[in-house]
Amino acid sequence: MGNDGHSSAPRRVPRPLSPLREHLRDTFWFAPTVGLAGAVVLASGVLELDRLLIRTLQDDGNYAEVDALIKIANDAKTIISTVGSAMLTFVGVVFSISLVAVQMAAGQMTPRVVRLYVRSRITKCTFAVFLATFLFTLLVQASYEGNTDPRTVSTVPFVSAVLCVLMVLVSLGLFVAYVNSTLRLMRVAHVIDRIIHESFRMLDRHVRTVPGTPGLPPAEAEILHRGRAGVLRDVHIARLVRVARRHGTVLRLIPRIGDYVVPGTPVLAVHGGTVPPPRALRYTVSVGVERTFHQDLGFGLRQLSDIAQRALSPAVNDPTTAVQCLDRIVQFLAAIADRPLGMLHHHDRKGAIRLVQDLPGWTDLVDLGFTEIRGCATEQPQVTRRLIAGLEDLLHLAPEERRPPLERHRALLTQAVERAVPAAAERDFAVLPDRQGIG
């Protein structure tokens, strides 16, 4: 796939995924809700198993064993009661840690990185298991009986008590993993690495880009946006392809993913065939309050640029963080330097183009990655030296037709340094290529 470290061998084209999974990952209620529902189901099943166990022992006349289980369960009752009262407090501590970490990340880097905490699997899993353990212990406590006669007792929560202890041990292990994950997410280097990792994952999904626009017939009509205003997060590719195939047409997405759309503006152009009814296009376009990685090619560069600008602001003054962002920006641009970035074509099962989607071009991505950082870095020689080195690396990797925007940024940076730095020796030092900035 170019210079991103992947093999150049042919690879299977991934099928377009429904946005539902990505939307659920951007919510925080789904995993805890599943955990609570799972706790109810698990408690019901385990308590029924306890009833069957006691009933079997009573039918066999093993009252001594029943009495032993009653004693074990009563001894474990104190532990279960303690777990039930302490687990909710534990959840509050974890939630407080999360809020502090999110606030620090939003203030030191960019508010856009808060979504990394929302999408963190270990955080959601920790909350889900903690809440499930709390609810499970309550249900187990409710199953205790005051009757201690081994001949007439209907249930003894022996298996439930053992499982409750195991869930507590799992919760403690998850808490350690959660703290470790949260501390990593508070480190800017790890956050930058997560951003570029998600950018490459999104890039791998879109391997069907081809240069130019296919020979489409004139647009028959335009489909207007009927929903609420917001950022175009993603489109349901598979559903749009099915609708276009059913009506013998080609649909073209007019705004780019990440654009802000308002009701009444066109979102889809219909080329050829019959115009699909609005009912068939329901739930095919998703808007929200912020951009996501799901189908947005430039969102990773947007976040890296924001972090670098925040680091170069007078309030923070952290050029090393800006250099780390430039490292990943150059890495991403190097991976797509020889890759077609025209239109994204989605085909039906017979290979016919059914959906055309516009992607940012090479110049758009280069400007997104470098323009704002270049404007803030003129008095930071560590950043200007790294930026010059990155531009020269990309000039070496990019085809001839893609070099003009890189040359333009190099010339503009040189001119800005000449205006901002009066001493000739300092100017020469500031524009000397260095992949580490200053050693």
C-alpha positions in Angstrom: 0.0 0.0 0.0 2.8 2.4 -0.6 5.2 3.4 2.1 3.1 2.7 5.2 4.9 -0.6 5.9 2.3 -2.9 4.5 3.0 -5.5 2.0 2.6 -4.7 -1.7 0.9 -8.0 -2.4 -2.7 -8.0 -3.5 -5.1 -7.9 -0.6 -8.7 -8.7 -0.1 -11.0 -5.6 -0.4 -12.8 -5.2 2.9 -16.6 -5.0 2.8 -18.1 -1.7 3.8 -19.2 -1.9 7.5 -22.4 -0.6 9.0 -21.9 2.6 11.0 -23.8 1.1 13.9 -20.8 -0.5 15.5 -18.8 2.7 15.3 -21.7 4.7 16.7 -22.0 2.3 19.7 -18.3 2.6 20.3 -18.8 6.4 20.6 -21.4 5.9 23.3 -20.7 5.1 27.0 -24.1 3.6 28.0 -24.1 0.5 25.8 -21.4 -1.6 27.6 -22.6 -0.9 31.2 -26.1 -1.7 30.1 -25.0 -5.0 28.6 -23.1 -5.7 31.9 -26.2 -5.0 34.0 -28.4 -7.2 31.8 -25.7 -9.9 31.9 -25.6 -9.7 35.7 -29.4 -10.3 35.9 -29.2 -13.3 33.6 -26.1 -14.7 35.3 -27.7 -14.4 38.7 -30.9 -16.0 37.6 -29.0 -18.9 36.1 -26.6 -19.4 39.0 -29.3 -19.2 41.7 -31.3 -21.8 39.8 -28.3 -24.0 39.8 -28.0 -23.6 43.6 -31.6 -24.6 43.9 -31.0 -27.7 41.8 -27.9 -28.6 43.8 -29.7 -28.4 47.1 -32.8 -30.2 45.8 -30.5 -33.0 44.5 -28.7 -33.4 47.8 -32.0 -33.4 49.8 -33.5 -36.0 47.5 -30.4 -38.2 48.1 -30.6 -37.6 51.8 -27.2 -35.9 52.1 -28.3 -33.5 54.8 -24.8 -33.2 56.2 -23.5 -31.9 53.0 -26.4 -29.4 52.8 -25.6 -28.2 56.3 -21.9 -27.8 55.3 -23.0 -25.7 52.3 -25.2 -23.6 54.5 -22.3 -22.8 56.9 -20.0 -22.0 53.9 -22.6 -19.7 52.4 -23.2 -17.9 55.8 -19.5 -17.4 56.2 -19.4 -15.9 52.7 -22.4 -13.7 53.4 -20.2 -11.1 55.2 -17.9 -10.9 52.2 -20.8 -10.5 49.8 -22.3 -7.8 51.9 -19.0 -5.9 52.1 -18.5 -6.3 48.3 -22.1 -5.0 47.7 -21.5 -1.8 49.7 -18.0 -1.2 48.6 -18.4 -1.8 44.9 -20.5 1.3 44.3 -17.9 3.4 46.0 -15.3 1.8 43.9 -17.3 2.8 40.8 -17.4 6.4 42.0 -13.6 6.4 42.4 -13.1 5.0 38.9 -15.5 7.6 37.5 -13.7 10.4 39.3 -10.3 9.3 37.8 -11.9 9.3 34.4 -13.2 12.8 34.7 -9.8 14.1 35.9 -8.0 12.4 33.0 -10.4 13.7 30.4 -10.2 17.2 31.8 -6.4 17.2 31.7 -6.3 15.7 28.2 -8.7 18.2 26.8 -6.8 21.1 28.4 -3.3 20.0 27.5 -3.9 18.6 24.0 -7.2 19.2 22.3 -10.9 18.6 23.1 -11.0 16.2 20.1 -9.0 13.6 22.0 -11.8 13.1 24.6 -13.3 10.6 22.2 -10.3 8.3 22.8 -11.5 8.0 26.4 -15.1 7.5 25.4 -14.1 4.8 23.0 -11.6 3.1 25.4 -12.6 -0.6 25.6 -10.8 -1.1 29.0 -12.7 1.8 30.5 -16.1 0.5 29.3 -15.3 -3.0 30.3 -14.2 -1.9 33.8 -17.4 0.0 34.4 -19.5 -2.8 33.0 -17.9 -5.4 35.2 -18.0 -3.2 38.3 -21.7 -2.5 37.9 -22.4 -6.1 37.1 -20.6 -7.2 40.2 -22.6 -4.7 42.3 -25.9 -5.9 41.0 -25.0 -9.5 41.2 -24.1 -9.2 44.9 -27.4 -7.5 45.6 -29.3 -10.4 43.9 -27.3 -13.0 45.8 -27.9 -11.3 49.1 -31.6 -11.3 48.4 -31.6 -15.0 47.9 -30.4 -15.8 51.5 -33.0 -17.4 53.7 -33.4 -17.2 57.4 -34.2 -21.0 57.6 -31.1 -23.1 58.4 -32.7 -26.5 58.6 -31.0 -28.7 55.9 -34.2 -30.6 55.4 -36.5 -27.7 54.6 -34.2 -25.1 53.1 -35.1 -24.3 49.5 -31.8 -22.8 48.3 -28.3 -22.1 49.5 -26.3 -19.6 47.4 -23.1 -21.6 47.5 -22.2 -21.4 43.8 -23.4 -17.8 43.7 -21.1 -16.9 46.5 -18.1 -18.5 44.9 -18.9 -16.7 41.6 -19.3 -13.4 43.4 -15.8 -13.8 44.9 -14.4 -14.6 41.4 -16.1 -11.5 40.0 -14.5 -9.4 42.7 -11.1 -10.8 41.7 -11.8 -10.0 38.0 -12.8 -6.5 39.0 -9.6 -5.9 40.9 -7.6 -7.1 37.9 -9.6 -4.8 35.6 -9.0 -1.9 37.9 -5.2 -2.4 37.7 -5.5 -2.5 33.9 -7.8 0.5 33.8 -5.4 2.6 35.9 -2.5 1.6 33.5 -4.6 2.4 30.5 -5.7 5.8 31.9 -2.1 6.8 32.7 -1.1 5.9 29.1 -3.9 8.0 27.7 -2.6 10.9 29.8 0.7 10.7 28.0 0.8 12.8 24.8 3.0 10.4 23.0 0.5 7.5 23.5 -2.4 9.7 22.4 -0.6 10.7 19.3 0.2 7.0 18.6 -3.5 6.1 19.0 -4.5 8.9 16.6 -2.2 7.7 13.9 -3.1 4.1 14.5 -6.8 4.9 13.9 -5.9 6.9 10.9 -4.2 3.9 9.3 -7.1 1.6 10.2 -9.5 4.0 8.4 -7.1 4.2 5.4 -7.0 0.4 5.1 -10.8 0.3 4.8 -10.7 2.6 1.8 -8.5 0.8 -0.7 -10.7 1.3 -3.6 -9.8 4.9 -4.5 -9.2 5.7 -8.1 -8.0 8.9 -9.7 -10.5 11.1 -11.4 -14.3 10.8 -11.7 -16.1 8.0 -13.6 -18.1 8.9 -16.7 -21.3 9.6 -15.0 -24.5 10.6 -16.8 -25.9 14.1 -15.9 -27.5 14.3 -12.5 -31.2 13.6 -12.6 -31.9 15.1 -9.2 -30.5 16.0 -5.9 -31.5 14.5 -2.6 -31.9 17.2 0.1 -30.9 16.6 3.7 -34.0 16.2 5.8 -32.5 15.5 9.3 -31.0 17.8 11.9 -28.0 20.0 11.3 -24.6 18.6 12.2 -21.3 17.2 11.0 -21.6 14.5 8.4 -20.1 11.6 10.3 -20.6 8.7 7.9 -22.9 7.2 5.4 -24.4 3.7 5.4 -22.4 2.5 2.3 -24.0 -1.0 2.0 -27.5 0.4 2.2 -26.8 3.1 -0.4 -25.3 0.6 -2.8 -28.4 -1.6 -2.5 -30.7 1.3 -3.1 -28.7 2.5 -6.1 -28.7 -1.1 -7.6 -32.4 -1.5 -7.0 -33.2 1.7 -8.9 -30.5 1.3 -11.6 -28.7 4.5 -10.7 -25.4 5.9 -9.4 -25.5 8.0 -6.2 -22.8 10.6 -5.6 -22.2 12.0 -2.1 -22.0 15.8 -2.5 -20.5 16.9 0.8 -17.4 15.3 2.2 -17.3 13.3 5.4 -16.6 15.9 8.1 -18.6 18.8 6.4 -21.3 20.5 8.4 -24.7 20.1 6.7 -27.9 21.8 7.4 -31.5 20.8 6.5 -32.4 21.6 2.9 -28.9 21.4 1.5 -28.2 18.6 -1.1 -26.4 15.5 0.1 -26.8 13.1 -2.7 -26.8 13.5 -6.5 -28.7 10.9 -8.6 -27.0 10.0 -11.9 -29.1 8.0 -14.3 -31.9 5.5 -13.6 -34.8 6.4 -11.4 -34.7 8.7 -8.4 -35.0 6.7 -5.1 -37.9 7.7 -2.9 -37.0 9.4 0.4 -38.3 6.4 2.3 -35.6 4.2 0.7 -32.8 6.6 1.8 -33.8 6.9 5.5 -31.0 6.2 7.9 -28.3 6.3 5.2 -26.7 9.6 6.2 -25.6 10.1 9.8 -24.8 13.5 11.3 -23.5 14.3 14.8 -21.9 17.0 16.9 -18.4 16.0 16.1 -16.3 14.2 13.5 -15.3 10.6 13.8 -12.6 8.4 12.4 -15.0 5.9 10.8 -14.9 7.3 7.2 -13.0 10.6 7.7 -9.7 10.6 6.0 -8.5 13.9 7.3 -9.6 13.7 10.9 -6.4 12.3 12.2 -4.4 15.1 10.7 -6.8 17.6 12.1 -6.2 16.2 15.6 -2.5 16.1 15.2 -2.4 19.7 13.9 -4.6 20.8 16.9 -2.3 19.2 19.4 0.8 20.7 17.8 -0.8 24.2 17.8 -1.7 23.9 21.4 1.8 22.8 22.2 3.3 25.9 20.4 1.0 28.4 22.1 2.6 30.8 24.5 0.6 29.3 27.4 2.1 25.8 26.9 5.3 26.4 24.9 6.1 22.7 24.3 7.9 22.4 20.9 8.9 18.8 21.5 5.2 17.8 21.4 4.8 19.6 18.1 7.8 17.7 16.8 6.2 14.4 17.8 3.0 15.4 16.0 5.1 16.3 12.9 6.7 12.8 13.0 3.2 11.2 12.7 2.0 13.7 10.1 5.0 12.9 7.9 4.4 9.2 8.5 0.8 9.4 7.3 1.6 11.6 4.3 4.5 9.3 3.3 2.0 6.3 3.4 -0.3 8.0 0.8 2.4 9.8 -1.2 2.0 7.4 -4.2 -1.5 6.4 -3.5 -4.5 7.6 -5.7 -6.7 10.0 -3.7 -9.4 10.8 -6.2 -12.9 9.5 -5.8 -13.9 6.6 -3.6 -16.0 4.1 -5.7 -18.3 1.6 -4.1 -19.5 -1.3 -6.3 -22.3 -3.8 -6.2 -21.9 -7.5 -6.4 -21.7 -7.4 -10.2 -18.9 -4.8 -10.1 -20.9 -1.8 -11.2 -20.2 1.5 -9.6 -23.2 2.5 -7.4 -21.8 5.1 -5.0 -19.2 7.7 -5.6 -17.7 9.6 -2.6 -15.3 12.5 -2.7 -12.1 12.3 -0.7 -9.6 15.0 0.2 -6.9 15.3 -2.4 -3.1 15.3 -1.8 -2.9 19.1 -1.7 -5.8 19.2 0.8 -4.0 16.8 3.2 -0.6 18.4 2.9 -2.2 21.8 3.7 -4.1 20.3 6.6 -1.0 18.8 8.1 1.4 21.7 7.7 -0.3 25.1 7.2 -1.3 25.9 10.8 1.8 24.4 12.4 4.0 26.3 10.0 2.3 29.5 11.0 3.0 28.9 14.7 6.5 27.6 14.4 8.5 30.5 12.8 10.2 31.3 16.2 10.7 27.7 17.2 13.9 26.3 15.5 13.2 22.8 16.8 9.9 22.7 14.9 11.1 24.5 11.8 14.1 22.1 11.4 11.8 19.1 11.8 9.3 20.6 9.4 12.0 21.2 6.8 13.3 17.6 7.2 9.8 16.2 6.9 9.1 18.2 3.7 12.4 17.0 2.2 11.6 13.4 3.0 8.2 13.7 1.4 9.7 15.4 -1.7 12.0 12.4 -2.0 9.0 9.9 -1.7 6.3 11.8 -3.6 5.8 11.5 -7.4 6.7 14.5 -9.5 3.1 15.7 -9.9 2.7 15.8 -6.1 5.8 17.9 -5.2 4.4 21.5 -5.8 2.5 21.7 -2.6 5.5 20.5 -0.6 7.8 22.9 -2.4 5.3 25.7 -1.6 5.3 24.9 2.1 9.1 24.8 2.2 9.3 28.2 0.5 6.7 29.8 2.7 8.4 28.4 5.8 11.8 29.8 4.7 10.3 33.2 4.0 8.5 33.3 7.4 11.7 32.4 9.2 13.6 35.1 7.3 11.0 37.7 8.4 10.8 36.5 12.0 14.6 35.9 12.7 16.8 38.9 12.2 20.2 37.2 12.6 21.5 35.4 9.5 23.3 32.7 11.5 20.1 31.9 13.5 18.1 31.8 10.2 20.5 29.3 8.7 20.2 27.2 11.9 16.4 27.3 11.9 16.0 26.0 8.3 18.7 23.2 8.6 16.9 19.9 8.2 16.9 17.7 11.4 14.5 14.8 11.9 14.8 15.3 15.7 14.3 19.0 15.6 17.4 19.8 17.6 19.3 16.6 18.2 
